Amino acid sequence: MKKVYVNELKNHLGEEITFSGFVDVVRDKKWVQFVILRDSTGKVQMTVEKEPAENASMVEQVTALTHDSVIKITAKVVENEAVKLGGLELIPSNIEVLSKAEELPFDYNNLDGVNLDTRLDYRWLDLRNEKNMLIRQVETALTQGMREFLYANNFTEIHTPKLIGAASESGSEVFEVKYFDRKAYLAQSPQFYKQMAIAAGMDKVFEVGPVFRAENSNTNRHSTEFTGFDLEFAHIDSYEDVMSLEEDLLIAGLTKVKEKYGDKIKELFGIEVIIPTKPFPRMALKDLYQKFHDKYGFDIPTEDVGDMNAEAEKLTFKLAQEEFNSEFMFITDYAATKRPFYHMRDENGKLQGYDLIWRGTEITSGAQREHRYEELLKNAQEKGLGEDVKFYLQFFKYGCPPHGGFGIGLDRLTMLLLGLPSLKETEFIFRGPNRLEP
Ligand code: ATP
């Protein structure tokens, strides 16, 4: 018999079913034993009466059960208004222990005071925590909402290689790997291949996939491997089109999260899912600097002029809230020297791109891309990128429509959405300079 999940039990009232799951709690009373069982959809009570005598062997089994063992039962689903968990209980006729759990190294229901590294060492136990389980479901809904929006708009999903032959692109560090008798690198973004799809005439493409960055930084928002939600589309007039699409995409993702998990997020995280409205405020970098100076007495350090730093991102959130009642803000007009060579510049050298800041952290870089071969070559040479991007430059030699796109850090999006302290708690399995296990 197929296992029935907790959230399906109400459709089986009065029936005999098979159920399997973790042992959450055992309450051994004088006349009766209550065992709370758990699967990924919820919890249910199993009830074993100590009388009649034919229950004796089941009673013995329950007495020996350890917390988080996995059992399989054959049971009748019985309505019982007195039971808090869904007003029903399971009355077993047979119990089988599938996996006996040893004593757990910490109580995942109460993670206060548990060292974060210990939690990560035992991540599969840490994930049993109800809030951690919800993080995964929320991220699923977020990607579902965004994916559905893209399918409805005729985007094609692509899967670009993560093993690449040349270290390249922007300044970000890449991981080198041994590749038979030569070197290869782990892709630090799908950028070049998204654009290859555009040159191939695919018009609208996206990818949700791993991104590798050899960044030896221990901030709350950097990991060495994260999930990028990247897209690129053709026949745009300007990067305004790209920002507009990103607004729609984020609204679609957040709406799905609110619909599916809004109440649960409020209950467990105490956070309201806010759906932003279009258009998000936009501000040019030099105007932002001026505002920082006038309002907060903050001046960007010389080495960051033309760009942002962590402090500037925090203040951007403050400003967005105070002046626009918005949690999001697009920042434009970064210095071309601070951005990759493939971002388009206009005839005055003004960069045709943006970053999107949400709740004080950058979540996206986007731009219209340079699709004209000669210009692109010039920009690459200016950055001293010769041989490494030669293969990429070829994509633009045989016809390529104007296009643009962006890359969202999915992990950062989830972290900010749920108000989590860092990517360590957010990512399914975190990777950082000091963490390669489990
Ligand atoms: P930052 O300046 O914050 O390091 P970046 O400018 O290097 O980010 P991009 O190369 O534009 O980032 O990457 C696109 C998006 O990917 C970023 O906006 C961010 O959301 C996410 N991202 C970048 N680096 C990391 C990282 N190390 N860990 C997690 N997410 C990241």
Boltz pocket constraint, residues with backbone or C-beta under 6 A from the ligand:
constraints:
  - pocket:
      binder: B
      contacts: [[A, 172], [A, 188], [A, 213], [A, 215], [A, 221], [A, 222], [A, 223], [A, 224], [A, 225], [A, 226], [A, 228], [A, 356], [A, 362], [A, 363], [A, 364], [A, 365], [A, 407], [A, 408], [A, 409], [A, 410], [A, 411], [A, 412], [A, 423]]
      max_distance: 6.0
